[in-house]
Amino acid sequence: MAPLRIKRVYERPAPDDGVRILVDRLWPRGLRKDAAALDHWCKDIAPSPELRKWFGHREDRFDEFKQRYRLELKSNPELAEFRKLTKGKATLLYAAHDERVNHAVVLAEYMRALKAKKRRQ
């Protein structure tokens, strides 16, 4: 299985990033497009605006946020196309400050679980 990594979009691009995919709905504050070195911007795979606002990156809401976001992903029509983009080596980029409490963590876990499920079938 090709690795699926996550990192802040503000970090420098690295040769081992593979396909670089911004998974935020909003463009990262203060970042020039050329500095981001993106291959794709998949804003529709991000949490809905309502869920994002409710979550507010509050650690005390993270467990519930994970459940709600997974439900959104399950019915997201963009998921099939997103799975194609992450088939090989890929890095999911996000702008949040917290490395552990953000939607990219949840998205990466979800994608890894889908890949593992597919391998078992």
Helices and strands as residue ranges (DSSP letters): E 4-8, G 15-17, E 19-22, H 33-36, E 40-41, G 43-45, H 49-55, G 59-61, H 62-74, H 79-85, E 90-94, H 103-120
